[in-house]
Amino acid sequence: MRTHDDEVNGDDEVEMKFDEICELNIGEKEIVVGEVEEQNEAQSARRKRRYIRRDCVEAHNRLMKDYFVQDPKYPPEYFKRRYRMSQSLLEKIIEDLYANVYMREPTEDNIRRLYHKHEELHGFPGMLGSIDCMHWAWGKCPNEWKGHFTRGNHGYPTIMLEAVASYDNWIWHAYFGMAGSNNDLNVLNASPLFDSLLTDTAPQVPYEIGNVDFDRGYYPADGIYPSWASFVKGFSSVVDAKRKYFTKKQSAARKDVERTF
């Protein structure tokens, strides 16, 4: 028969067991929480990226001096050993895939095709393509360069690209690398777009407008570009239906390069 003392002792044992279980569970939870915190700290440390300043321009210049100049520092077999591709194969790929199609000015046949298609689509005979400058965001711009590469209307560092594109999105001229603080005129003054024209080596492909013969093509451009014969701009002040129609057509033709990007 159970006495009162036995019941009390039994209750004490139950409470002791309960306390032990609680302490054990709490201890286990503290261990688990500690392990989770340690894992989170380790993951956070792994996620933290270390900034490494890469001088891309210097790397490019060093690569050219090492392998691609007239008197390179290393022979071709060193290039293959390092990049797992023969230097001659790389040069052939670049020549076949890019130099013969993209990295060049239009030939006379190309120019005739551009004349024909641009007149057919936009009503502009003699149009070579439309020109414009784009700003490409530079998210990894070094802090000390941000002021030079940032323009007020953007608020972040950019690199400028001057491009000429035709109706079929063929970009046959691209000049990239000017700081974003410049404007389109600064880029134009530095770009090689008119080098062949200045040296009189550009192809002469004639066309006719209003019974007047011309032998050099032109580019629809926005108002910031200079009033040169090579640029066709819309009218800033539209006072009659004819000028309004011309400006509307010029604006549509100029958007070829904008549509490309």
C-alpha positions as a printed NumPy array, in Angstrom:
array([[   0.   ,    0.   ,    0.   ],
       [   1.368,    3.447,   -1.046],
       [   1.805,    5.901,    1.827],
       [   1.69 ,    9.685,    1.675],
       [   5.498,    9.807,    1.829],
       [   5.711,    7.433,   -1.134],
       [   3.395,    9.682,   -3.138],
       [   5.485,   12.728,   -2.246],
       [   8.691,   10.953,   -3.157],
       [   7.081,    9.825,   -6.405],
       [   6.062,   13.328,   -7.217],
       [   9.589,   14.533,   -6.489],
       [  11.004,   11.932,   -8.827],
       [   8.592,   12.997,  -11.573],
       [   9.563,   16.642,  -11.12 ],
       [  13.273,   15.727,  -11.166],
       [  12.789,   13.726,  -14.349],
       [  10.805,   16.605,  -15.862],
       [  13.543,   19.079,  -14.939],
       [  16.204,   16.804,  -16.43 ],
       [  14.246,   16.474,  -19.663],
       [  13.708,   20.241,  -19.829],
       [  17.381,   20.958,  -19.162],
       [  18.374,   18.375,  -21.764],
       [  16.026,   19.851,  -24.364],
       [  17.137,   23.385,  -23.595],
       [  20.772,   22.3  ,  -23.798],
       [  20.193,   20.595,  -27.111],
       [  18.392,   23.672,  -28.453],
       [  21.262,   25.905,  -27.343],
       [  23.707,   23.604,  -29.134],
       [  21.586,   23.608,  -32.298],
       [  21.183,   27.403,  -32.21 ],
       [  24.917,   27.792,  -31.701],
       [  25.649,   25.517,  -34.635],
       [  23.182,   27.412,  -36.855],
       [  24.746,   30.734,  -35.864],
       [  28.201,   29.387,  -36.67 ],
       [  26.968,   28.132,  -40.057],
       [  25.36 ,   31.505,  -40.802],
       [  28.577,   33.303,  -39.899],
       [  30.578,   30.944,  -42.132],
       [  28.131,   31.44 ,  -45.029],
       [  28.2  ,   35.179,  -44.522],
       [  31.998,   35.12 ,  -44.614],
       [  31.901,   33.08 ,  -47.819],
       [  29.389,   35.447,  -49.406],
       [  31.495,   38.52 ,  -48.693],
       [  33.351,   39.253,  -51.934],
       [  36.85 ,   40.559,  -51.846],
       [  37.445,   43.476,  -54.179],
       [  40.297,   42.893,  -56.585],
       [  41.271,   45.797,  -58.775],
       [  41.861,   44.534,  -62.3  ],
       [  43.709,   46.817,  -64.689],
       [  42.059,   45.601,  -67.896],
       [  43.807,   48.124,  -70.127],
       [  47.239,   47.129,  -68.872],
       [  46.329,   43.433,  -69.199],
       [  45.305,   44.005,  -72.819],
       [  48.506,   45.908,  -73.614],
       [  50.619,   43.213,  -71.978],
       [  48.849,   40.47 ,  -73.954],
       [  49.471,   42.319,  -77.211],
       [  53.158,   42.862,  -76.4  ],
       [  53.574,   39.238,  -75.319],
       [  52.074,   37.586,  -78.411],
       [  50.58 ,   39.822,  -81.119],
       [  53.014,   42.62 ,  -81.98 ],
       [  55.601,   42.408,  -84.752],
       [  58.345,   41.373,  -82.349],
       [  56.486,   39.577,  -79.505],
       [  58.046,   38.646,  -76.197],
       [  57.029,   34.968,  -76.44 ],
       [  56.99 ,   32.569,  -79.417],
       [  53.67 ,   31.039,  -80.636],
       [  54.23 ,   27.734,  -78.824],
       [  54.061,   29.576,  -75.485],
       [  50.625,   30.924,  -76.435],
       [  49.351,   27.394,  -77.1  ],
       [  50.807,   26.118,  -73.849],
       [  49.033,   28.815,  -71.847],
       [  45.679,   29.121,  -73.655],
       [  45.274,   25.578,  -75.032],
       [  44.838,   26.922,  -78.576],
       [  47.345,   27.705,  -81.264],
       [  47.854,   31.383,  -81.969],
       [  47.39 ,   30.872,  -85.707],
       [  43.998,   29.191,  -85.115],
       [  42.784,   32.087,  -82.975],
       [  43.872,   34.617,  -85.591],
       [  42.086,   32.621,  -88.308],
       [  38.867,   32.486,  -86.269],
       [  38.958,   36.247,  -85.746],
       [  39.656,   36.896,  -89.412],
       [  37.022,   34.478,  -90.763],
       [  34.207,   35.267,  -88.329],
       [  34.704,   38.95 ,  -87.677],
       [  37.187,   40.823,  -89.814],
       [  35.646,   39.823,  -93.137],
       [  32.091,   40.61 ,  -92.067],
       [  31.837,   42.953,  -89.104],
       [  35.119,   44.64 ,  -88.223],
       [  35.408,   46.708,  -91.392],
       [  33.839,   49.548,  -93.339],
       [  31.279,   48.735,  -96.043],
       [  32.546,   47.829,  -99.49 ],
       [  31.135,   49.447, -102.632],
       [  28.671,   46.568, -103.023],
       [  27.628,   46.947,  -99.383],
       [  27.101,   50.674,  -99.862],
       [  24.907,   50.15 , -102.937],
       [  22.8  ,   47.672, -100.975],
       [  22.501,   50.127,  -98.07 ],
       [  21.513,   52.935, -100.417],
       [  18.808,   50.807, -102.022],
       [  17.303,   49.406,  -98.817],
       [  17.355,   52.689,  -96.909],
       [  15.657,   54.471,  -99.782],
       [  13.1  ,   51.688, -100.002],
       [  12.366,   51.627,  -96.263],
       [  12.871,   55.245,  -95.221],
       [  12.826,   57.28 ,  -98.442],
       [  16.433,   58.447,  -97.975],
       [  18.719,   57.702, -100.968],
       [  22.4  ,   57.808, -100.025],
       [  21.822,   56.829,  -96.401],
       [  24.674,   54.72 ,  -94.992],
       [  23.144,   54.126,  -91.575],
       [  22.105,   56.067,  -88.489],
       [  24.553,   57.218,  -85.821],
       [  24.154,   57.692,  -82.093],
       [  25.951,   57.299,  -78.775],
       [  24.851,   55.035,  -75.95 ],
       [  25.858,   55.018,  -72.291],
       [  26.682,   51.593,  -70.841],
       [  26.531,   51.362,  -67.045],
       [  29.858,   50.499,  -65.377],
       [  28.911,   48.811,  -62.139],
       [  32.492,   47.961,  -61.13 ],
       [  33.986,   51.387,  -61.822],
       [  36.811,   52.118,  -59.307],
       [  35.852,   54.778,  -56.782],
       [  38.624,   57.133,  -57.853],
       [  37.319,   57.121,  -61.459],
       [  33.612,   57.568,  -60.733],
       [  33.687,   61.353,  -60.996],
       [  35.284,   61.206,  -64.442],
       [  32.894,   58.557,  -65.773],
       [  29.664,   59.996,  -64.318],
       [  27.463,   62.598,  -65.969],
       [  24.822,   64.496,  -64.034],
       [  21.795,   63.277,  -65.972],
       [  22.749,   59.635,  -65.348],
       [  24.018,   59.707,  -61.772],
       [  26.198,   56.609,  -62.128],
       [  29.428,   55.728,  -64.015],
       [  29.045,   54.881,  -67.699],
       [  31.213,   54.129,  -70.714],
       [  30.161,   55.578,  -74.062],
       [  29.672,   53.69 ,  -77.309],
       [  29.404,   55.435,  -80.667],
       [  27.82 ,   53.202,  -83.279],
       [  26.51 ,   53.279,  -86.832],
       [  23.818,   50.715,  -87.613],
       [  21.865,   49.988,  -90.771],
       [  18.252,   48.886,  -91.3  ],
       [  19.171,   45.212,  -90.666],
       [  20.986,   45.91 ,  -87.35 ],
       [  24.413,   45.611,  -88.976],
       [  26.773,   47.624,  -86.769],
       [  29.61 ,   48.396,  -89.143],
       [  31.173,   51.127,  -87.002],
       [  31.686,   51.059,  -83.239],
       [  33.897,   53.237,  -81.064],
       [  33.856,   52.298,  -77.389],
       [  35.662,   53.466,  -74.279],
       [  35.122,   57.208,  -73.763],
       [  34.198,   58.291,  -70.235],
       [  30.505,   58.847,  -69.563],
       [  31.083,   62.491,  -68.593],
       [  31.579,   63.303,  -72.305],
       [  28.884,   64.135,  -74.838],
       [  28.314,   62.865,  -78.377],
       [  30.465,   65.624,  -79.909],
       [  33.465,   64.723,  -77.74 ],
       [  33.16 ,   61.097,  -78.816],
       [  32.784,   62.057,  -82.484],
       [  35.934,   64.192,  -82.368],
       [  37.919,   61.243,  -81.011],
       [  36.391,   58.467,  -83.131],
       [  37.879,   57.137,  -86.403],
       [  34.549,   57.281,  -88.275],
       [  35.72 ,   59.849,  -90.838],
       [  39.38 ,   58.794,  -91.094],
       [  38.937,   57.214,  -94.534],
       [  37.003,   60.265,  -95.704],
       [  39.733,   62.618,  -94.535],
       [  42.437,   60.545,  -96.262],
       [  40.282,   60.253,  -99.417],
       [  40.288,   56.461,  -99.255],
       [  36.547,   55.966,  -98.662],
       [  34.641,   54.281, -101.525],
       [  32.885,   56.699, -103.865],
       [  29.443,   55.336, -104.681],
       [  27.266,   57.927, -106.477],
       [  23.561,   58.528, -105.954],
       [  21.094,   61.195, -107.006],
       [  18.686,   63.437, -105.118],
       [  16.521,   65.9  , -107.044],
       [  18.664,   65.665, -110.197],
       [  21.784,   66.479, -108.155],
       [  24.607,   63.921, -108.062],
       [  26.468,   63.009, -104.864],
       [  29.276,   60.51 , -104.284],
       [  29.419,   60.277, -100.465],
       [  26.762,   58.857,  -98.211],
       [  25.392,   60.409,  -95.036],
       [  23.959,   59.561,  -91.605],
       [  20.672,   60.68 ,  -90.032],
       [  21.638,   62.163,  -86.647],
       [  20.08 ,   64.05 ,  -83.758],
       [  20.449,   67.76 ,  -83.11 ],
       [  23.708,   67.681,  -81.144],
       [  25.763,   66.639,  -84.176],
       [  27.434,   69.371,  -86.259],
       [  25.916,   70.7  ,  -89.464],
       [  28.201,   68.755,  -91.794],
       [  27.295,   67.347,  -95.18 ],
       [  27.713,   63.868,  -93.688],
       [  24.839,   64.394,  -91.229],
       [  21.158,   64.855,  -92.046],
       [  19.181,   66.324,  -89.161],
       [  15.539,   67.155,  -88.674],
       [  14.238,   70.708,  -88.45 ],
       [  14.205,   72.148,  -84.945],
       [  11.395,   74.524,  -85.88 ],
       [   8.596,   72.949,  -87.923],
       [   6.627,   75.673,  -89.676],
       [   4.989,   73.856,  -92.581],
       [   3.706,   70.424,  -93.571],
       [   6.74 ,   69.636,  -95.747],
       [   9.262,   70.194,  -92.953],
       [   7.052,   68.336,  -90.497],
       [   6.913,   65.338,  -92.844],
       [  10.684,   65.412,  -93.437],
       [  11.459,   65.603,  -89.704],
       [   9.104,   62.702,  -88.995],
       [  10.793,   60.522,  -91.649],
       [  14.277,   61.536,  -90.477],
       [  13.412,   60.648,  -86.889],
       [  12.144,   57.21 ,  -87.962],
       [  15.318,   56.533,  -89.979],
       [  17.504,   57.666,  -87.072],
       [  15.9  ,   55.07 ,  -84.795],
       [  17.562,   52.186,  -86.664],
       [  20.587,   52.448,  -84.362],
       [  18.396,   52.868,  -81.27 ],
       [  16.381,   49.771,  -82.2  ],
       [  19.598,   47.795,  -82.571],
       [  20.306,   48.217,  -78.862]])
